[in-house]
Amino acid sequence: MPPAPARAPRVLICDDSPLLRRVINDMLTDGGLEVVGEARDGIELVEKAVALQPDVITLDVEMPRRNGLDGLRELMVTRPTPVIMVSSLTGKASAETTAALGAGAIDVVEKPALRLSPQSWGTTRDELVSKVRSAAGARTAALARPVRPSTPGLRLATSAGVAGGNLVIIATSTGGPRALHSVVPHLPSPLGSGVLIVQHMPVGFTRPLASQLNEKSKLSVREAEATDEITADTALIAPGGSHLEVTARGRVRLSQAPPIGALRPRADVTIETAARHYGARITLIVLTGMGEDGLVGARAVRAAGGTILVEAERTCVVWGMPRSVEEAGLADGVFPLDAMPLAIAEAVTPRARALAR
């Protein structure tokens, strides 16, 4: 007897607009998903999540009574559930959506433009259905677990982390904003190394993410711009919609080359170009994320003699990117998220001190 087909993910839709709820409902059901209910604000979000036990929730940001961000925070305490933000890509909504991703939402889809004909919604529908299906496999235990890293408390003896120094590259995707909020603010400054971050996000979201991380971090964190210098007191985030490359002069370059595997930025691009110029002075960090981005780059780092650390399965929202590197035998260390800041600092420290002599 053939195996029974897998049950379709059960979805709760939360949006204050009846029309948007109807559109999202149609998109999800057209994609073979089961919509189990609808909520109009952050209060109903939690009530219906508890009552209906959905596998995934789609969530708007701006709603009356209680907005999506506040509702999400309560949800992650009351009934942790994978959440896909359905949001505008500009203005206040973009910043609040990025904050929601840091608070536990695992991905974002642009809100359907109602002025367009239904025939034009196909791309949004396919993206939404794909991300909901992927989110259904996320680890809810990782969403629920509060992450309280041990702050390294290190203040390294060198700040000369430019072209001749060290380079830390952090690659992440699904669940990444939450992971970055648990790692980057706990790194010391100066770290004794430049830091580059590749987080898979749409255009419009990496700048608010950088701003939010900057507010909490000892390092200066900002979205990368063309020809930025890599320095030991700054972390640069690859802009959504651009590949981030590393040059021989210790600077970055933005590229509009075609997406690779539907990704732009792609971490492999950053890692491979960095490996050519930094060689053994690279520490590659691969955090939670779907797929295998970072695996090709990890091979380049291994060939160059660099160090590779990956997030442990038990703290990953999606154990995809770290798994591909670990199972390929490329990881020098596997650490839960709460131990990663110290692991990074300790990986960089010996080389930073050697450079200072």
Rosetta silent file (secondary structure, phi, psi, omega in degrees, C-alpha in Angstrom):
SEQUENCE: MPPAPARAPRVLICDDSPLLRRVINDMLTDGGLEVVGEARDGIELVEKAVALQPDVITLDVEMPRRNGLDGLRELMVTRPTPVIMVSSLTGKASAETTAALGAGAIDVVEKPALRLSPQSWGTTRDELVSKVRSAAGARTAALARPVRPSTPGLRLATSAGVAGGNLVIIATSTGGPRALHSVVPHLPSPLGSGVLIVQHMPVGFTRPLASQLNEKSKLSVREAEATDEITADTALIAPGGSHLEVTARGRVRLSQAPPIGALRPRADVTIETAARHYGARITLIVLTGMGEDGLVGARAVRAAGGTILVEAERTCVVWGMPRSVEEAGLADGVFPLDAMPLAIAEAVTPRARALAR
SCORE:     score description
SCORE:     0.000 S_00000001
   1 L     0.000  130.314  179.691    0.000    0.000    0.000 S_00000001
   2 L   -66.687  150.602  179.278    1.456    3.415   -0.935 S_00000001
   3 L   -63.567  148.203  178.350    2.133    5.796    1.970 S_00000001
   4 L   -66.817  140.627  178.971   -0.589    8.268    2.828 S_00000001
   5 L   -61.961  146.556  179.445    0.061   11.749    1.439 S_00000001
   6 L   -62.004  142.148  179.071    1.447   14.245    3.931 S_00000001
   7 L   -66.760  137.861  177.474   -1.172   16.435    5.552 S_00000001
   8 L   -66.469  139.020  175.952   -1.341   19.953    4.130 S_00000001
   9 L   -55.441  141.117  179.637   -0.111   22.617    6.584 S_00000001
  10 E   -96.995  128.088 -169.160   -2.940   24.279    8.523 S_00000001
  11 E  -122.532  137.369  170.236   -2.775   28.086    8.366 S_00000001
  12 E  -107.006  129.872 -179.831   -4.242   30.926   10.426 S_00000001
  13 E  -101.876  129.097  177.192   -4.501   34.299    8.640 S_00000001
  14 E  -124.287  111.999  179.374   -4.186   37.482   10.697 S_00000001
  15 L  -160.887  141.915 -178.223   -4.998   40.804    8.960 S_00000001
  16 L   -79.475  -12.488 -178.516   -7.425   43.606    9.789 S_00000001
  17 L   -92.374  118.212  176.912   -8.600   43.936    6.169 S_00000001
  18 H   -58.598  -36.051 -179.370  -11.446   41.543    5.195 S_00000001
  19 H   -67.426  -44.233  178.244  -10.434   41.913    1.556 S_00000001
  20 H   -64.169  -39.272  177.721   -6.787   41.027    2.242 S_00000001
  21 H   -60.231  -40.241  179.671   -7.860   38.051    4.335 S_00000001
  22 H   -66.008  -43.650  179.823   -9.959   36.845    1.417 S_00000001
  23 H   -62.303  -46.991 -179.332   -7.119   37.313   -1.071 S_00000001
  24 H   -64.604  -40.146  176.914   -4.605   35.503    1.157 S_00000001
  25 H   -57.010  -47.981 -179.115   -7.146   32.745    1.827 S_00000001
  26 H   -62.212  -42.250  179.846   -7.629   32.223   -1.911 S_00000001
  27 H   -61.607  -44.162 -177.079   -3.870   32.169   -2.526 S_00000001
  28 H   -68.290  -45.192 -179.495   -3.270   29.580    0.193 S_00000001
  29 H   -68.286  -35.582  174.615   -6.137   27.288   -0.774 S_00000001
  30 H   -60.263  -31.065  179.868   -5.163   27.534   -4.448 S_00000001
  31 L   -86.973    9.069  176.233   -1.733   26.301   -3.336 S_00000001
  32 L    84.294   15.650  178.752   -3.186   23.247   -1.628 S_00000001
  33 L   -97.188  160.988 -179.688   -2.990   24.549    1.939 S_00000001
  34 E  -106.227  118.894  175.042   -5.736   24.416    4.568 S_00000001
  35 E   -90.424  118.750 -175.211   -6.904   27.695    6.105 S_00000001
  36 E   -98.478  -10.924 -179.790   -8.290   26.919    9.556 S_00000001
  37 E   175.772  172.906  179.905   -9.270   30.426   10.631 S_00000001
  38 E  -134.544  147.021  176.564   -8.851   34.174   10.464 S_00000001
  39 E  -129.919  149.769 -174.457   -7.946   36.824   13.052 S_00000001
  40 L  -102.291  -12.171 -179.218   -8.410   40.589   12.837 S_00000001
  41 L  -164.055 -178.689 -176.421   -5.717   41.814   15.236 S_00000001
  42 H   -67.619  -21.111  176.518   -3.009   40.778   17.664 S_00000001
  43 H   -73.499  -51.042  178.056   -5.518   39.913   20.387 S_00000001
  44 H   -64.047  -29.545  178.412   -7.476   37.491   18.212 S_00000001
  45 H   -52.950  -52.736 -176.870   -4.150   36.177   16.887 S_00000001
  46 H   -69.379  -43.563 -179.057   -3.217   34.648   20.236 S_00000001
  47 H   -58.522  -46.355 -176.130   -6.755   33.513   21.087 S_00000001
  48 H   -78.112  -28.336  174.818   -7.209   31.678   17.788 S_00000001
  49 H   -63.067  -41.476  178.284   -3.691   30.266   17.752 S_00000001
  50 H   -68.023  -42.921 -175.420   -4.422   28.581   21.069 S_00000001
  51 H   -73.749  -39.040 -171.330   -7.890   27.421   20.003 S_00000001
  52 H   -99.711  -16.439  177.639   -7.106   26.254   16.455 S_00000001
  53 L    52.941   53.905 -179.950   -3.502   25.022   16.830 S_00000001
  54 L   -69.593  159.843  174.865   -2.353   26.064   13.311 S_00000001
  55 L   -81.051  -32.670 -176.965    0.932   24.875   11.843 S_00000001
  56 E  -145.477  150.881  176.416    1.760   28.333   10.428 S_00000001
  57 E  -124.789  135.535  167.665    0.392   31.870   10.800 S_00000001
  58 E   -98.431  136.846 -168.639    0.463   34.694    8.254 S_00000001
  59 E  -137.297  128.523  172.357    0.628   38.027   10.049 S_00000001
  60 L   -82.732  165.917  179.873    0.123   41.671    9.135 S_00000001
  61 L   -95.521  -59.249 -171.315    1.939   44.439   11.021 S_00000001
  62 L   -91.209  110.241 -179.584   -0.389   47.419   11.354 S_00000001
  63 L  -144.323  156.906  179.622   -3.708   46.484   12.977 S_00000001
  64 L   -73.711  170.289  179.145   -6.078   48.054   15.545 S_00000001
  65 L    63.747  -68.284  175.306   -6.257   47.146   19.268 S_00000001
  66 L  -139.481  126.647 -175.936   -2.967   45.201   19.197 S_00000001
  67 L   -77.578  174.969 -175.318   -0.544   45.331   16.286 S_00000001
  68 H   -63.942  -37.932 -178.205    1.235   42.391   14.739 S_00000001
  69 H   -65.145  -46.653  178.856    4.539   42.927   16.559 S_00000001
  70 H   -66.002  -39.286  177.285    2.956   42.990   20.017 S_00000001
  71 H   -63.157  -39.413  179.099    0.748   40.045   19.127 S_00000001
  72 H   -61.939  -44.627 -178.656    3.774   38.098   17.919 S_00000001
  73 H   -59.917  -41.889  177.886    5.664   38.669   21.161 S_00000001
  74 H   -68.838  -38.659  179.881    2.758   37.289   23.201 S_00000001
  75 H   -58.514  -42.700 -175.803    2.306   34.411   20.773 S_00000001
  76 H   -69.060  -17.043  173.808    5.917   33.281   21.200 S_00000001
  77 H   -90.082  -41.787 -172.407    5.350   33.027   24.947 S_00000001
  78 H   -81.861  -48.505 -177.300    1.848   31.534   24.847 S_00000001
  79 L  -152.721   79.875 -176.432    1.928   29.195   21.844 S_00000001
  80 L   -52.912  128.040 -175.308    5.132   29.387   19.741 S_00000001
  81 L  -145.204  139.640  174.349    4.190   28.983   16.073 S_00000001
  82 L   -59.366  132.691 -176.595    6.046   29.593   12.793 S_00000001
  83 E  -125.502  131.981  171.613    4.987   33.014   11.468 S_00000001
  84 E  -108.221  120.170  177.234    5.264   34.476    7.973 S_00000001
  85 E   -76.635  133.259  174.668    4.939   38.262    7.928 S_00000001
  86 E  -114.746  104.017 -163.188    2.784   39.598    5.073 S_00000001
  87 E  -144.271  159.926  168.023    3.823   43.231    4.920 S_00000001
  88 L   -67.451  150.572 -178.598    4.544   46.310    2.875 S_00000001
  89 L   -94.578    8.153 -175.972    8.219   46.590    1.904 S_00000001
  90 L  -132.065  160.907  170.161    8.520   50.311    2.654 S_00000001
  91 H    65.613 -149.172 -175.911    8.324   52.827    5.469 S_00000001
  92 H   -59.090  -38.941 -178.968    7.224   52.078    9.009 S_00000001
  93 H   -59.907  -37.405  179.472    5.838   48.670    8.063 S_00000001
  94 H   -64.436  -45.965  179.867    9.261   47.595    6.833 S_00000001
  95 H   -64.297  -41.689 -178.999   10.990   48.549   10.096 S_00000001
  96 H   -70.379  -35.484  176.651    8.293   46.897   12.221 S_00000001
  97 H   -64.906  -41.100  177.713    8.366   43.766   10.099 S_00000001
  98 H   -62.438  -39.214  175.569   12.133   43.567   10.535 S_00000001
  99 H   -62.904  -37.613  178.195   11.619   43.890   14.299 S_00000001
 100 H   -64.667  -38.740  176.969    9.093   41.051   14.080 S_00000001
 101 H   -63.116  -37.323  175.978   11.668   38.876   12.323 S_00000001
 102 H   -69.393  -24.510 -178.319   14.058   39.585   15.181 S_00000001
 103 H   -90.131   -2.548  175.196   11.329   38.647   17.661 S_00000001
 104 L   134.749  -17.818  172.918   10.708   35.229   16.146 S_00000001
 105 L   -61.294  146.527 -170.571    8.864   35.516   12.811 S_00000001
 106 L  -107.468  -11.042  177.841   10.785   33.438   10.324 S_00000001
 107 E  -164.115  173.835 -176.533   10.131   34.989    6.916 S_00000001
 108 E  -141.383  144.368  174.895    8.365   37.772    5.030 S_00000001
 109 E  -130.077  138.904  178.290    6.253   38.083    1.880 S_00000001
 110 E   -65.561  135.870 -179.819    5.258   41.345    0.232 S_00000001
 111 L   -61.493  135.511  179.659    1.598   42.170    0.766 S_00000001
 112 L   -58.377  137.746  178.376   -0.469   41.582   -2.408 S_00000001
 113 L   -85.353  109.608 -173.508   -1.153   44.787   -4.346 S_00000001
 114 L   -68.806  -18.745  179.837   -4.932   44.927   -4.614 S_00000001
 115 L   -71.645  -16.030  179.571   -4.779   47.390   -7.486 S_00000001
 116 L   -86.254  157.665  178.564   -3.405   44.605   -9.682 S_00000001
 117 L   -72.609  153.462  178.539   -5.586   42.033  -11.365 S_00000001
 118 H   -54.795  -29.225  179.307   -5.815   38.578   -9.776 S_00000001
 119 H   -63.878  -22.044 -178.560   -3.872   37.245  -12.772 S_00000001
 120 H   -87.941   -2.064 -176.386   -0.894   39.292  -11.552 S_00000001
 121 H   -88.358   -0.691 -173.859   -0.901   37.675   -8.112 S_00000001
 122 H   -57.933  -42.866 -178.815    0.627   34.400   -9.266 S_00000001
 123 H   -64.043  -45.099  178.531    4.183   35.257   -8.243 S_00000001
 124 H   -62.750  -42.355  179.223    3.108   36.404   -4.770 S_00000001
 125 H   -59.382  -47.507 -178.082    0.917   33.305   -4.373 S_00000001
 126 H   -62.594  -41.256  178.689    3.741   30.952   -5.291 S_00000001
 127 H   -64.717  -45.618 -178.492    6.149   32.697   -2.918 S_00000001
 128 H   -62.272  -47.882 -178.724    3.621   32.708   -0.075 S_00000001
 129 H   -62.401  -43.076  179.878    2.683   29.051   -0.504 S_00000001
 130 H   -61.926  -44.160 -177.768    6.330   27.994   -0.745 S_00000001
 131 H   -71.649  -34.154  176.014    7.319   29.900    2.399 S_00000001
 132 H   -65.392  -44.581  178.425    4.321   28.628    4.370 S_00000001
 133 H   -60.346  -42.622  178.778    5.148   25.038    3.432 S_00000001
 134 H   -66.010  -40.883 -178.421    8.759   25.567    4.453 S_00000001
 135 H   -63.922  -29.149 -179.178    7.754   27.276    7.693 S_00000001
 136 L   -62.009  -21.069  178.484    5.620   24.289    8.649 S_00000001
 137 L   -94.995    4.853 -179.447    8.862   22.362    9.124 S_00000001
 138 L   -68.995  154.817 -178.452   10.461   24.943   11.422 S_00000001
 139 L   -86.726  106.471 -178.206   11.492   23.910   14.924 S_00000001
 140 H   -66.638  -27.324  177.215    8.989   25.484   17.334 S_00000001
 141 H   -63.006  -36.820  178.069   11.236   24.598   20.278 S_00000001
 142 H   -70.001  -34.619  177.194   13.896   26.895   18.837 S_00000001
 143 H   -65.594  -36.798 -173.729   11.325   29.671   18.408 S_00000001
 144 H   -79.700  -28.202 -171.553   10.226   29.328   22.024 S_00000001
 145 L   -73.516  118.506  174.314   13.629   29.120   23.641 S_00000001
 146 L   -68.119  135.450 -177.554   14.894   32.478   24.952 S_00000001
 147 L  -104.005  118.076  179.993   18.511   32.943   23.927 S_00000001
 148 L  -124.655   85.686 -176.466   20.768   34.535   26.537 S_00000001
 149 L   -65.418  154.958  171.166   24.329   34.376   25.248 S_00000001
 150 L   -81.537  118.280  179.850   27.345   34.629   27.479 S_00000001
 151 L   -69.215  126.063 -177.550   28.969   37.976   26.667 S_00000001
 152 L   -57.134  -37.713 -178.488   32.639   37.340   25.883 S_00000001
 153 L    69.725   19.490 -178.914   33.780   40.477   27.707 S_00000001
 154 L   -92.204  142.837  171.170   36.868   40.604   25.527 S_00000001
 155 L  -130.800  100.308 -167.996   38.535   43.782   24.387 S_00000001
 156 L   -72.666  159.498 -171.039   41.207   42.767   21.943 S_00000001
 157 L   -81.234   -3.124 -178.772   44.574   44.401   21.685 S_00000001
 158 L  -131.523  146.336  172.062   44.262   45.386   18.038 S_00000001
 159 L  -119.011   15.536 -174.824   41.846   47.401   15.965 S_00000001
 160 L   -92.316   52.595 -176.305   43.753   46.886   12.719 S_00000001
 161 L   -91.288   44.635  179.535   41.292   44.461   11.181 S_00000001
 162 L   -95.749 -144.955 -170.348   41.428   45.861    7.645 S_00000001
 163 L   -53.296  -36.425 -178.775   42.900   44.294    4.495 S_00000001
 164 L   -88.334    2.120 -174.827   45.834   42.748    6.357 S_00000001
 165 L  -102.403 -148.339 -176.293   43.720   41.559    9.302 S_00000001
 166 L   -99.669  165.738  177.992   41.005   39.021    9.999 S_00000001
 167 E  -144.615  125.177  171.845   37.509   38.639    8.597 S_00000001
 168 E  -101.863  129.865  174.907   34.387   37.073   10.123 S_00000001
 169 E  -119.134  126.261  178.313   31.586   36.217    7.691 S_00000001
 170 E  -110.553  122.557  179.890   28.150   35.295    9.042 S_00000001
 171 E  -115.852  130.706 -178.417   25.775   33.526    6.631 S_00000001
 172 E  -158.954  163.870 -178.730   22.127   32.922    7.527 S_00000001
 173 L  -143.506 -113.661 -175.809   18.613   32.751    6.103 S_00000001
 174 L   -59.512  125.037 -175.807   15.322   31.518    7.596 S_00000001
 175 L    83.768    1.397 -174.713   15.262   32.433   11.285 S_00000001
 176 H   -65.569  -43.965 -179.214   18.382   34.539   10.783 S_00000001
 177 H   -56.219  -41.985  176.784   17.240   37.909   12.169 S_00000001
 178 H   -62.304  -43.744 -179.976   16.437   36.307   15.521 S_00000001
 179 H   -64.036  -41.990  179.145   19.794   34.494   15.486 S_00000001
 180 H   -62.485  -38.741  177.554   21.676   37.671   14.575 S_00000001
 181 H   -65.591  -20.742  178.659   20.014   39.505   17.480 S_00000001
 182 H   -91.437  -11.524 -175.979   21.362   36.751   19.738 S_00000001
 183 H  -114.089  -56.905 -170.154   24.925   36.915   18.399 S_00000001
 184 H   -59.758  -43.965 -179.255   25.971   40.310   17.028 S_00000001
 185 H   -64.256  -13.828 -177.132   25.110   42.450   20.103 S_00000001
 186 H  -102.205    7.544  174.691   27.313   40.193   22.230 S_00000001
 187 L   -86.458  141.986  179.581   30.475   40.579   20.169 S_00000001
 188 L   -75.817  161.756  174.596   33.145   42.900   21.609 S_00000001
 189 L  -134.650  130.207   -3.796   34.397   46.024   19.869 S_00000001
 190 L   -71.603  147.013 -178.786   36.962   46.184   18.492 S_00000001
 191 L   -83.208  -18.352 -172.920   36.662   42.512   17.633 S_00000001
 192 L    83.310   16.157 -178.607   40.064   42.295   15.990 S_00000001
 193 L  -161.136  144.718  166.956   38.307   41.360   12.773 S_00000001
 194 E   -70.243  157.965  179.160   36.071   42.851   10.151 S_00000001
 195 E  -131.913  127.804  172.670   32.544   41.418   10.042 S_00000001
 196 E  -120.353  137.048 -178.137   30.369   40.809    6.987 S_00000001
 197 E  -122.759  128.818  173.581   26.803   39.492    7.311 S_00000001
 198 E  -116.841  108.990  178.059   24.754   37.892    4.547 S_00000001
 199 E  -117.963  123.993  179.110   21.095   37.502    5.535 S_00000001
 200 L   -69.687  108.188  178.672   18.603   36.478    2.865 S_00000001
 201 L  -147.517  153.639  176.673   16.038   39.305    2.895 S_00000001
 202 L   -70.284  165.451  172.894   14.124   41.295    0.279 S_00000001
 203 L   -56.112  136.393  177.504   15.078   44.827   -0.723 S_00000001
 204 L   101.901  -12.428 -176.022   14.010   47.270    1.987 S_00000001
 205 L  -108.329  -22.584 -177.255   14.566   45.059    5.023 S_00000001
 206 H   -73.067  -30.715  178.082   18.322   44.888    5.532 S_00000001
 207 H   -66.400  -47.704  174.717   18.672   48.584    6.389 S_00000001
 208 H   -61.499  -36.186  177.669   16.138   48.409    9.286 S_00000001
 209 H   -61.283  -45.874  178.432   17.786   45.166   10.426 S_00000001
 210 H   -60.150  -42.924 -179.428   21.181   46.887   10.522 S_00000001
 211 H   -62.343  -43.479 -179.718   19.705   49.819   12.425 S_00000001
 212 H   -66.879  -40.004  176.888   18.098   47.579   15.035 S_00000001
 213 H   -67.499  -37.393 -179.400   21.277   45.560   15.538 S_00000001
 214 H   -61.830  -37.835 -179.242   23.340   48.745   15.739 S_00000001
 215 H   -63.044  -26.141 -174.346   21.208   50.042   18.614 S_00000001
 216 H  -104.991   -6.483 -167.854   22.031   46.946   20.681 S_00000001
 217 L  -107.823  153.584  171.791   25.625   46.255   19.658 S_00000001
 218 L   -75.103  -36.456  173.607   29.100   47.325   20.708 S_00000001
 219 L   -71.410  153.373  168.452   30.132   47.058   17.057 S_00000001
 220 E   -80.425  126.876 -177.707   28.841   49.615   14.577 S_00000001
 221 E  -120.386  127.314  177.542   26.358   47.763   12.349 S_00000001
 222 E  -152.983  161.376  176.120   25.108   49.163    9.054 S_00000001
 223 E   -68.931  134.433 -176.603   23.971   48.172    5.596 S_00000001
 224 L   -68.167  144.578  172.788   26.959   47.931    3.262 S_00000001
 225 L  -121.489  158.474 -177.876   27.525   50.521    0.560 S_00000001
 226 L   -55.959  135.074  177.946   29.767   50.267   -2.485 S_00000001
 227 L    69.988   13.696  173.845   33.493   50.615   -1.675 S_00000001
 228 L   -57.689  141.998  175.693   32.986   50.485    2.119 S_00000001
 229 E   -84.333  141.864  175.876   36.189   49.628    3.961 S_00000001
 230 L   -86.199  118.501 -177.707   36.220   46.509    6.136 S_00000001
 231 L  -129.071  163.264 -172.418   37.261   47.554    9.659 S_00000001
 232 L   -77.688   -7.558 -178.777   37.499   45.853   13.057 S_00000001
 233 L  -112.502   11.267 -174.194   34.809   47.964   14.732 S_00000001
 234 E  -135.183  139.719  171.615   32.077   47.635   12.088 S_00000001
 235 E  -111.008  126.425 -179.188   29.758   44.891   10.820 S_00000001
 236 E  -106.471  130.713  179.372   28.463   45.365    7.271 S_00000001
 237 E  -103.268  130.645  177.751   25.220   43.686    6.128 S_00000001
 238 L   -60.994  127.940 -179.889   24.757   42.761    2.470 S_00000001
 239 L   -66.730  141.910  172.689   21.865   44.837    1.072 S_00000001
 240 L   -57.060  133.773  178.900   18.784   42.962   -0.051 S_00000001
 241 L    91.416   -0.329 -179.641   18.890   42.640   -3.835 S_00000001
 242 L  -135.874  138.029  168.172   22.705   42.866   -4.176 S_00000001
 243 E   -74.709  145.709  178.103   25.548   40.381   -3.971 S_00000001
 244 E  -110.544  117.216 -179.936   28.331   41.508   -1.627 S_00000001
 245 E  -110.162  157.442  179.176   31.863   40.904   -2.916 S_00000001
 246 E  -112.321  133.307 -177.936   35.228   41.413   -1.196 S_00000001
 247 L  -100.793  169.260 -179.294   38.083   43.152   -3.003 S_00000001
 248 L   -67.687  -18.349 -176.851   41.861   42.796   -2.705 S_00000001
 249 L   -95.725   16.512  178.285   42.071   46.209   -1.002 S_00000001
 250 L    71.876   30.691  177.112   39.988   45.251    2.032 S_00000001
 251 E  -124.135  171.318  176.921   36.812   46.851    0.722 S_00000001
 252 E  -109.911  159.889  177.685   33.428   45.576   -0.399 S_00000001
 253 E  -137.991  138.225  178.731   31.741   45.851   -3.764 S_00000001
 254 E   -96.285  137.688 -176.808   28.034   45.493   -4.573 S_00000001
 255 E  -126.351  138.944  174.169   27.053   43.432   -7.588 S_00000001
 256 L  -102.260   23.669  174.055   23.824   43.193   -9.563 S_00000001
 257 L   -56.264  155.922 -175.845   24.857   39.904  -11.159 S_00000001
 258 L   -56.352  151.862  174.047   21.924   37.512  -11.576 S_00000001
 259 L   -56.783  150.216  176.405   20.562   35.699   -8.509 S_00000001
 260 E  -114.105  117.763 -174.926   22.128   32.322   -7.799 S_00000001
 261 L    60.132   36.579 -179.825   19.579   29.713   -6.822 S_00000001
 262 L    70.707   10.550 -176.558   17.004   32.543   -6.629 S_00000001
 263 E  -112.992  130.014  169.270   19.178   34.311   -4.025 S_00000001
 264 L  -153.879  102.532   16.580   20.663   37.797   -4.207 S_00000001
 265 L   -79.192  153.810  172.685   22.556   38.314   -1.956 S_00000001
 266 L  -116.918  128.329 -176.826   24.093   34.857   -1.963 S_00000001
 267 H   -62.963  -36.104 -179.146   26.506   34.064    0.852 S_00000001
 268 H   -56.231  -35.981  179.923   28.671   31.865   -1.385 S_00000001
 269 H   -62.968  -48.201  179.975   29.556   34.932   -3.491 S_00000001
 270 H   -62.281  -46.214 -174.731   30.780   36.855   -0.453 S_00000001
 271 H   -66.487  -45.172 -177.795   32.654   33.910    1.021 S_00000001
 272 H   -65.090  -41.642  179.187   34.410   32.852   -2.174 S_00000001
 273 H   -68.286  -34.296  178.226   35.611   36.367   -3.025 S_00000001
 274 H   -68.126  -38.633 -177.741   36.799   36.840    0.551 S_00000001
 275 H   -61.711  -30.110  179.806   38.687   33.547    0.541 S_00000001
 276 H   -65.278  -32.329 -171.564   40.819   34.749   -2.379 S_00000001
 277 H  -107.473  -27.202 -177.450   42.120   37.729   -0.400 S_00000001
 278 H  -104.503  -21.476  175.406   41.901   36.746    3.282 S_00000001
 279 H    52.134 -125.067 -175.852   42.726   33.043    3.042 S_00000001
 280 H   -69.928   -6.833 -178.972   43.380   31.476    6.438 S_00000001
 281 H   -87.820    9.804  178.377   42.364   34.703    8.196 S_00000001
 282 E   -94.118  136.840  165.254   38.643   34.004    7.600 S_00000001
 283 E  -115.634  114.876 -179.592   36.261   32.705   10.258 S_00000001
 284 E   -97.922  130.091  178.254   33.026   31.582    8.601 S_00000001
 285 E  -116.609  123.743  178.267   29.864   31.325   10.731 S_00000001
 286 E  -115.575  114.430 -178.116   26.834   29.489    9.297 S_00000001
 287 L  -104.619 -177.780 -177.674   23.610   30.012   11.227 S_00000001
 288 L   -43.536  141.352  178.192   20.022   28.822   10.805 S_00000001
 289 E   167.343  152.894  178.763   18.656   28.773    7.280 S_00000001
 290 L   -85.503  148.174  174.990   17.049   26.711    4.570 S_00000001
 291 L    89.358 -158.298 -173.580   19.012   25.221    1.717 S_00000001
 292 L  -126.919   16.073  177.311   22.766   24.962    1.151 S_00000001
 293 L   -60.630  132.382 -175.436   23.955   28.539    0.641 S_00000001
 294 L   107.854  -20.513 -178.534   27.357   28.740    2.292 S_00000001
 295 H   -68.957  -46.738  177.517   28.427   25.198    1.405 S_00000001
 296 H   -61.420  -43.181  177.829   30.393   26.188   -1.710 S_00000001
 297 H   -63.439  -39.123  179.377   31.933   29.060    0.235 S_00000001
 298 H   -61.687  -36.840  177.124   32.815   26.756    3.132 S_00000001
 299 H   -64.061  -37.907  178.245   34.774   24.556    0.752 S_00000001
 300 H   -67.265  -39.601  177.839   36.715   27.629   -0.392 S_00000001
 301 H   -64.835  -43.196  178.314   37.412   28.620    3.229 S_00000001
 302 H   -61.001  -43.669  179.735   38.585   25.084    4.047 S_00000001
 303 H   -63.710  -30.299 -178.772   40.901   25.086    1.020 S_00000001
 304 H   -86.069   -6.620  178.247   42.315   28.450    2.133 S_00000001
 305 L    89.324   15.297  179.285   42.948   27.223    5.694 S_00000001
 306 L   -80.739 -176.247 -176.838   40.267   29.293    7.430 S_00000001
 307 E  -110.601  140.537 -178.027   37.987   28.373   10.342 S_00000001
 308 E  -129.289  123.120  177.406   34.336   27.279   10.018 S_00000001
 309 E  -120.450  138.410  179.566   31.787   27.303   12.861 S_00000001
 310 E  -127.895  154.479  178.378   28.149   26.241   12.483 S_00000001
 311 E   -74.303  139.315  179.520   25.044   26.538   14.639 S_00000001
 312 L   -68.578  149.340 -178.053   23.952   23.376   16.415 S_00000001
 313 H   -55.419  -40.083 -170.703   20.769   21.678   15.251 S_00000001
 314 H   -67.033  -19.276  178.112   18.965   22.093   18.577 S_00000001
 315 H  -107.098   -4.086  179.213   18.907   25.910   18.381 S_00000001
 316 L   -75.297  135.619  168.904   18.287   26.268   14.635 S_00000001
 317 L   -67.984  -43.242  173.689   14.842   27.323   13.492 S_00000001
 318 L  -132.199  115.146 -177.903   15.691   25.554   10.211 S_00000001
 319 E   -90.257   75.915 -179.045   18.681   23.199   10.241 S_00000001
 320 L  -117.706  -67.237 -179.923   19.522   23.455    6.551 S_00000001
 321 H   -59.410  -47.790  178.145   22.533   25.658    5.839 S_00000001
 322 H   -64.362  -36.402 -179.567   24.476   24.522    8.950 S_00000001
 323 H   -61.632  -43.407 -177.550   23.560   20.915    8.275 S_00000001
 324 H   -61.249  -37.846 -179.889   24.966   20.986    4.737 S_00000001
 325 H   -74.102  -43.199 -179.219   28.328   22.263    6.021 S_00000001
 326 H   -64.468  -45.367 -177.152   28.453   19.936    9.016 S_00000001
 327 H   -71.123  -19.414  174.506   27.512   16.822    7.032 S_00000001
 328 L   -80.949   -1.504  178.784   30.158   17.685    4.431 S_00000001
 329 L    74.752   25.337 -174.786   32.751   17.403    7.211 S_00000001
 330 L  -100.314  -11.582 -173.976   33.777   21.056    6.912 S_00000001
 331 L   -80.527  130.637  172.820   32.878   22.376   10.383 S_00000001
 332 L   -83.863  -21.919  179.580   35.667   23.030   12.883 S_00000001
 333 E  -157.728  146.467  177.635   33.112   23.579   15.632 S_00000001
 334 E  -123.652  120.414 -172.446   29.363   23.175   16.241 S_00000001
 335 E  -131.816  139.920  169.677   27.854   25.530   18.823 S_00000001
 336 L   -66.318  160.931 -172.731   24.376   26.327   20.116 S_00000001
 337 H   -58.166  -37.006 -176.639   23.341   29.916   19.560 S_00000001
 338 H   -69.551  -18.838  178.957   24.007   30.986   23.144 S_00000001
 339 H   -98.393   -7.147 -172.965   27.641   29.888   22.868 S_00000001
 340 H   -66.641  -41.298  179.564   28.324   31.338   19.419 S_00000001
 341 H   -57.097  -43.676  179.260   29.441   34.889   20.425 S_00000001
 342 H   -67.164  -38.740  178.863   32.165   33.485   22.673 S_00000001
 343 H   -62.148  -40.455  178.638   33.180   30.925   20.038 S_00000001
 344 H   -64.346  -49.042 -178.579   33.588   33.706   17.463 S_00000001
 345 H   -60.168  -40.532 -178.518   35.631   35.893   19.797 S_00000001
 346 H   -71.727  -31.634  177.223   37.878   32.993   20.778 S_00000001
 347 H   -67.783  -35.347 -177.441   38.392   31.992   17.131 S_00000001
 348 H   -81.962  -34.675 -169.698   39.479   35.529   16.253 S_00000001
 349 H   -53.706  -51.530 -177.286   41.522   36.331   19.381 S_00000001
 350 H   -59.761  -40.912 -179.115   44.733   34.336   18.724 S_00000001
 351 H   -69.934  -37.822  179.642   45.071   35.666   15.192 S_00000001
 352 H   -63.397  -41.453 -179.438   44.262   39.227   16.256 S_00000001
 353 H   -68.508  -36.264  178.455   46.919   39.136   18.959 S_00000001
 354 H   -64.375  -38.644  178.810   49.457   37.663   16.531 S_00000001
 355 H   -67.792  -30.807 -177.327   48.788   40.531   14.110 S_00000001
 356 H   -73.795  -21.586 -178.546   49.242   43.074   16.890 S_00000001
 357 L   -74.703    0.000    0.000   52.767   41.853   17.684 S_00000001
